[in-house]
Amino acid sequence: MLTPALAGLAIFFVYPLVANVYYSFTRYNLLQAPEWIGFRNYTYLFTKDPKVVAAARNTLWLVVILVPVRIVTAMAMAGLLTRAKRAAGFWRTVFYLPALIPPVASIVAFVFLFNPGTGPVNAVLKLVGIKGPLWFNDPALAKPSLVLLGVWVMGDIMIIFLASLLDVPQEQHEAAALDGANAAQRIRYVTLPHLRPVLLFAIVIGVIDTLQYFTEAAVASSVASGRSGVSVQLNQVLGYPRDSLLTYTEWLYVRGFSNFQLGYAASLAVVLFVVTGVFLALLLRRFGAFSPDGRV
């Protein structure tokens, strides 16, 4: 009975993973047979690649900043929506709708909204006497601008937190209040324990998605630089402005499908796979998933 599932797992996961590890030790360009070169790809990756450090730094920045900001904002918004008495369904729909917009469409719209010359955001700031920044055209503000986009489309996480918050027994809140617990103590000792599995799920999914962050950064670089789309020649607008939006998977894509260095791209993918596994192991251990009693 398990044969179909195991066959699918072997064909679509195990074989590609093993093949990728093999190709990471070769020089391969899709046109010629792979040539075994040992650890030369990894040596180049860790010692000579001119942009891998910047790409890894930008990706780590997004993991450390974007993931917590989205989760905290989603939790806060879900908490407010649980208190809504009138038109609760309407407000839930309003805050969830941005998550349904395709990523490319949302980032294109966002870049145009924050266009430093013609965007309505800077136009409104000008009306109140504030000189608008360059947003996606400023290396210092490009990544924070992506964080704003991530907050705007946090409806997918928010709706999960909302369902979990509505499932918290009110009797426990009332009992804690009778025992003298203030609002912060009720959140810490009543709400958060119930949110623990959902919080772990949101963090794990957020870290995995952000380590593979590609579409938003690539489209933002392309549109902000004045191009209408993203082509295979992504290195023409790579990380604009000044490598501030260059992510690890962007660099992997360019080396593999723009420069046709599939062997080197495979080594980049192996390192990403290992780093993701380490991140997840640390998160699960921190949340007590490996301990028998489930304590942190």
KOLKOL-177150 format. One record per residue (C-alpha): x, y, z; residue number from 0; residue in one letter. Coordinates in nm, 3 decimals. Layout:
% residues N
SITE      px      py      pz num residu
SITE       X       Y       Z NUM      a
...
This chain:
% residues 296
SITE      px      py      pz num residu
SITE   0.000   0.000   0.000   0      m
SITE   0.293   0.235   0.063   1      l
SITE   0.461   0.158  -0.270   2      t
SITE   0.309   0.451  -0.471   3      p
SITE   0.404   0.703  -0.202   4      a
SITE   0.752   0.558  -0.157   5      l
SITE   0.806   0.547  -0.533   6      a
SITE   0.704   0.912  -0.565   7      g
SITE   0.934   1.006  -0.277   8      l
SITE   1.225   0.819  -0.431   9      a
SITE   1.173   0.964  -0.782  10      i
SITE   1.091   1.324  -0.695  11      f
SITE   1.295   1.377  -0.377  12      f
SITE   1.564   1.119  -0.306  13      v
SITE   1.698   1.087  -0.663  14      y
SITE   1.712   1.466  -0.730  15      p
SITE   1.883   1.517  -0.394  16      l
SITE   2.146   1.249  -0.459  17      v
SITE   2.196   1.369  -0.817  18      a
SITE   2.239   1.728  -0.697  19      n
SITE   2.506   1.621  -0.449  20      v
SITE   2.686   1.431  -0.727  21      y
SITE   2.670   1.726  -0.969  22      y
SITE   2.811   1.954  -0.698  23      s
SITE   3.141   1.770  -0.738  24      f
SITE   3.146   1.814  -1.116  25      t
SITE   3.186   2.075  -1.387  26      r
SITE   2.854   2.058  -1.573  27      y
SITE   2.687   2.295  -1.820  28      n
SITE   2.393   2.080  -1.948  29      l
SITE   2.558   2.053  -2.292  30      l
SITE   2.851   1.828  -2.207  31      q
SITE   2.888   1.527  -1.983  32      a
SITE   2.967   1.609  -1.617  33      p
SITE   3.340   1.623  -1.541  34      e
SITE   3.444   1.517  -1.190  35      w
SITE   3.647   1.794  -1.019  36      i
SITE   3.620   1.697  -0.653  37      g
SITE   3.584   1.978  -0.400  38      f
SITE   3.681   2.261  -0.637  39      r
SITE   3.326   2.400  -0.648  40      n
SITE   3.311   2.417  -0.269  41      y
SITE   3.660   2.565  -0.246  42      t
SITE   3.560   2.840  -0.489  43      y
SITE   3.232   2.896  -0.304  44      l
SITE   3.396   2.951   0.035  45      f
SITE   3.707   3.138  -0.079  46      t
SITE   3.671   3.310  -0.417  47      k
SITE   3.306   3.370  -0.512  48      d
SITE   3.277   3.751  -0.533  49      p
SITE   2.911   3.779  -0.439  50      k
SITE   2.814   3.476  -0.233  51      v
SITE   2.899   3.655   0.095  52      v
SITE   2.676   3.950   0.009  53      a
SITE   2.397   3.716  -0.100  54      a
SITE   2.423   3.511   0.221  55      a
SITE   2.432   3.827   0.434  56      r
SITE   2.120   3.968   0.269  57      n
SITE   1.935   3.638   0.308  58      t
SITE   2.034   3.611   0.675  59      l
SITE   1.916   3.970   0.729  60      w
SITE   1.577   3.879   0.587  61      l
SITE   1.555   3.569   0.808  62      v
SITE   1.641   3.766   1.123  63      v
SITE   1.424   4.071   1.048  64      i
SITE   1.147   3.974   0.808  65      l
SITE   1.033   3.652   0.976  66      v
SITE   0.992   3.795   1.331  67      p
SITE   0.830   4.117   1.205  68      v
SITE   0.572   3.924   0.999  69      r
SITE   0.493   3.687   1.285  70      i
SITE   0.461   3.959   1.550  71      v
SITE   0.246   4.175   1.319  72      t
SITE   0.025   3.878   1.228  73      a
SITE  -0.021   3.786   1.595  74      m
SITE  -0.104   4.146   1.689  75      a
SITE  -0.352   4.183   1.404  76      m
SITE  -0.514   3.849   1.487  77      a
SITE  -0.547   3.962   1.850  78      g
SITE  -0.721   4.281   1.741  79      l
SITE  -0.956   4.092   1.510  80      l
SITE  -1.062   3.861   1.794  81      t
SITE  -1.192   4.173   1.972  82      r
SITE  -1.386   4.302   1.672  83      a
SITE  -1.757   4.307   1.749  84      k
SITE  -1.898   4.467   1.436  85      r
SITE  -1.819   4.367   1.078  86      a
SITE  -1.563   4.113   1.203  87      a
SITE  -1.592   3.907   0.884  88      g
SITE  -1.538   4.217   0.670  89      f
SITE  -1.217   4.317   0.849  90      w
SITE  -1.083   3.962   0.841  91      r
SITE  -1.138   3.955   0.466  92      t
SITE  -0.972   4.295   0.419  93      v
SITE  -0.656   4.192   0.602  94      f
SITE  -0.643   3.850   0.434  95      y
SITE  -0.700   3.961   0.073  96      l
SITE  -0.341   4.090   0.007  97      p
SITE  -0.210   3.736   0.071  98      a
SITE  -0.414   3.614  -0.229  99      l
SITE  -0.241   3.849  -0.473 100      i
SITE   0.026   3.673  -0.686 101      p
SITE   0.377   3.764  -0.561 102      p
SITE   0.489   3.920  -0.890 103      v
SITE   0.180   4.141  -0.911 104      a
SITE   0.209   4.251  -0.549 105      s
SITE   0.577   4.347  -0.572 106      i
SITE   0.528   4.532  -0.903 107      v
SITE   0.243   4.731  -0.749 108      a
SITE   0.446   4.792  -0.434 109      f
SITE   0.750   4.923  -0.624 110      v
SITE   0.530   5.163  -0.823 111      f
SITE   0.357   5.281  -0.504 112      l
SITE   0.697   5.357  -0.351 113      f
SITE   0.847   5.503  -0.669 114      n
SITE   1.056   5.799  -0.545 115      p
SITE   0.952   6.025  -0.834 116      g
SITE   0.592   5.941  -0.919 117      t
SITE   0.472   5.709  -0.643 118      g
SITE   0.170   5.812  -0.432 119      p
SITE   0.351   5.735  -0.105 120      v
SITE   0.612   6.005  -0.158 121      n
SITE   0.341   6.235  -0.298 122      a
SITE   0.149   6.209   0.029 123      v
SITE   0.467   6.264   0.230 124      l
SITE   0.539   6.576   0.023 125      k
SITE   0.196   6.716   0.109 126      l
SITE   0.282   6.708   0.479 127      v
SITE   0.626   6.859   0.423 128      g
SITE   0.837   6.541   0.431 129      i
SITE   1.086   6.464   0.159 130      k
SITE   1.023   6.104   0.054 131      g
SITE   1.315   5.861   0.047 132      p
SITE   1.427   5.656  -0.251 133      l
SITE   1.282   5.331  -0.110 134      w
SITE   1.373   5.047  -0.349 135      f
SITE   1.635   5.265  -0.521 136      n
SITE   1.825   5.323  -0.195 137      d
SITE   2.058   5.039  -0.084 138      p
SITE   1.987   5.122   0.282 139      a
SITE   1.609   5.107   0.241 140      l
SITE   1.563   4.836  -0.023 141      a
SITE   1.544   4.544   0.224 142      k
SITE   1.327   4.735   0.477 143      p
SITE   1.092   4.810   0.187 144      s
SITE   1.063   4.435   0.126 145      l
SITE   0.981   4.395   0.496 146      v
SITE   0.691   4.638   0.447 147      l
SITE   0.572   4.421   0.160 148      l
SITE   0.599   4.111   0.381 149      g
SITE   0.387   4.281   0.648 150      v
SITE   0.126   4.379   0.391 151      w
SITE   0.083   4.018   0.272 152      v
SITE   0.094   3.856   0.618 153      m
SITE  -0.272   3.750   0.591 154      g
SITE  -0.185   3.382   0.542 155      d
SITE  -0.011   3.368   0.882 156      i
SITE  -0.265   3.599   1.045 157      m
SITE  -0.560   3.376   0.962 158      i
SITE  -0.386   3.078   1.125 159      i
SITE  -0.311   3.276   1.441 160      f
SITE  -0.670   3.404   1.441 161      l
SITE  -0.810   3.051   1.436 162      a
SITE  -0.574   2.950   1.718 163      s
SITE  -0.661   3.254   1.931 164      l
SITE  -1.033   3.189   1.893 165      l
SITE  -0.968   2.836   2.020 166      d
SITE  -0.814   2.952   2.351 167      v
SITE  -1.062   2.870   2.633 168      p
SITE  -1.205   3.190   2.780 169      q
SITE  -1.245   3.013   3.115 170      e
SITE  -0.868   3.007   3.156 171      q
SITE  -0.845   3.382   3.093 172      h
SITE  -1.121   3.445   3.344 173      e
SITE  -0.959   3.219   3.604 174      a
SITE  -0.623   3.392   3.556 175      a
SITE  -0.790   3.733   3.593 176      a
SITE  -0.959   3.623   3.917 177      l
SITE  -0.617   3.512   4.045 178      d
SITE  -0.485   3.863   3.986 179      g
SITE  -0.302   3.813   3.656 180      a
SITE  -0.274   4.127   3.445 181      n
SITE  -0.308   4.137   3.064 182      a
SITE   0.062   4.069   2.998 183      a
SITE   0.065   3.774   3.238 184      q
SITE  -0.249   3.627   3.077 185      r
SITE  -0.085   3.651   2.735 186      i
SITE   0.233   3.486   2.864 187      r
SITE   0.084   3.206   3.072 188      y
SITE  -0.250   3.140   2.897 189      v
SITE  -0.239   3.256   2.535 190      t
SITE   0.118   3.174   2.431 191      l
SITE   0.112   2.811   2.554 192      p
SITE  -0.192   2.750   2.333 193      h
SITE  -0.021   2.925   2.041 194      l
SITE   0.301   2.727   2.079 195      r
SITE   0.239   2.469   1.799 196      p
SITE   0.110   2.736   1.561 197      v
SITE   0.400   2.965   1.648 198      l
SITE   0.648   2.685   1.576 199      l
SITE   0.475   2.615   1.244 200      f
SITE   0.485   2.985   1.146 201      a
SITE   0.854   3.020   1.235 202      i
SITE   0.959   2.702   1.055 203      v
SITE   0.764   2.786   0.738 204      i
SITE   0.885   3.147   0.754 205      g
SITE   1.252   3.047   0.785 206      v
SITE   1.227   2.792   0.502 207      i
SITE   1.052   3.039   0.269 208      d
SITE   1.292   3.323   0.352 209      t
SITE   1.605   3.113   0.301 210      l
SITE   1.466   3.049  -0.050 211      q
SITE   1.364   3.414  -0.098 212      y
SITE   1.374   3.483  -0.471 213      f
SITE   1.067   3.619  -0.651 214      t
SITE   1.012   3.937  -0.451 215      e
SITE   1.379   4.039  -0.452 216      a
SITE   1.428   3.958  -0.821 217      a
SITE   1.116   4.145  -0.938 218      v
SITE   1.187   4.441  -0.708 219      a
SITE   1.542   4.473  -0.848 220      s
SITE   1.414   4.447  -1.204 221      s
SITE   1.128   4.697  -1.172 222      v
SITE   1.322   4.947  -0.958 223      a
SITE   1.605   4.947  -1.212 224      s
SITE   1.360   5.040  -1.488 225      g
SITE   1.307   4.702  -1.653 226      r
SITE   0.962   4.561  -1.712 227      s
SITE   1.034   4.200  -1.620 228      g
SITE   1.282   3.937  -1.511 229      v
SITE   1.467   3.746  -1.782 230      s
SITE   1.719   3.467  -1.775 231      v
SITE   1.986   3.739  -1.793 232      q
SITE   1.910   3.828  -1.434 233      l
SITE   2.272   3.931  -1.376 234      n
SITE   2.197   4.252  -1.570 235      q
SITE   1.993   4.380  -1.273 236      v
SITE   2.136   4.151  -1.009 237      l
SITE   2.077   4.279  -0.658 238      g
SITE   1.990   4.634  -0.765 239      y
SITE   2.064   4.870  -0.601 240      p
SITE   2.430   4.782  -0.530 241      r
SITE   2.369   4.419  -0.433 242      d
SITE   2.132   4.520  -0.152 243      s
SITE   1.857   4.289  -0.286 244      l
SITE   2.086   4.006  -0.394 245      l
SITE   1.966   3.688  -0.223 246      t
SITE   2.132   3.348  -0.207 247      y
SITE   1.881   3.180  -0.439 248      t
SITE   1.910   3.467  -0.687 249      e
SITE   2.284   3.408  -0.708 250      w
SITE   2.225   3.033  -0.740 251      l
SITE   1.984   3.096  -1.027 252      y
SITE   2.225   3.324  -1.208 253      v
SITE   2.520   3.086  -1.178 254      r
SITE   2.312   2.789  -1.286 255      g
SITE   2.077   2.921  -1.554 256      f
SITE   2.242   3.242  -1.672 257      s
SITE   2.606   3.133  -1.664 258      n
SITE   2.524   2.763  -1.718 259      f
SITE   2.747   2.657  -1.429 260      q
SITE   2.516   2.380  -1.315 261      l
SITE   2.782   2.202  -1.112 262      g
SITE   2.863   2.512  -0.912 263      y
SITE   2.493   2.593  -0.870 264      a
SITE   2.446   2.241  -0.733 265      a
SITE   2.712   2.309  -0.468 266      s
SITE   2.530   2.630  -0.373 267      l
SITE   2.209   2.427  -0.339 268      a
SITE   2.378   2.167  -0.118 269      v
SITE   2.505   2.437   0.117 270      v
SITE   2.156   2.590   0.130 271      l
SITE   2.007   2.249   0.210 272      f
SITE   2.254   2.195   0.496 273      v
SITE   2.204   2.546   0.638 274      v
SITE   1.826   2.504   0.625 275      t
SITE   1.853   2.171   0.809 276      g
SITE   2.070   2.330   1.080 277      v
SITE   1.824   2.619   1.122 278      f
SITE   1.530   2.381   1.155 279      l
SITE   1.713   2.154   1.401 280      a
SITE   1.794   2.454   1.622 281      l
SITE   1.436   2.581   1.606 282      l
SITE   1.284   2.242   1.689 283      l
SITE   1.530   2.193   1.974 284      r
SITE   1.456   2.540   2.109 285      r
SITE   1.085   2.468   2.108 286      f
SITE   1.136   2.137   2.287 287      g
SITE   1.025   1.919   1.997 288      a
SITE   1.307   1.673   2.072 289      f
SITE   1.245   1.644   2.447 290      s
SITE   1.011   1.373   2.578 291      p
SITE   0.811   1.610   2.801 292      d
SITE   0.793   1.888   2.540 293      g
SITE   0.954   2.146   2.771 294      r
SITE   1.185   2.417   2.639 295      v
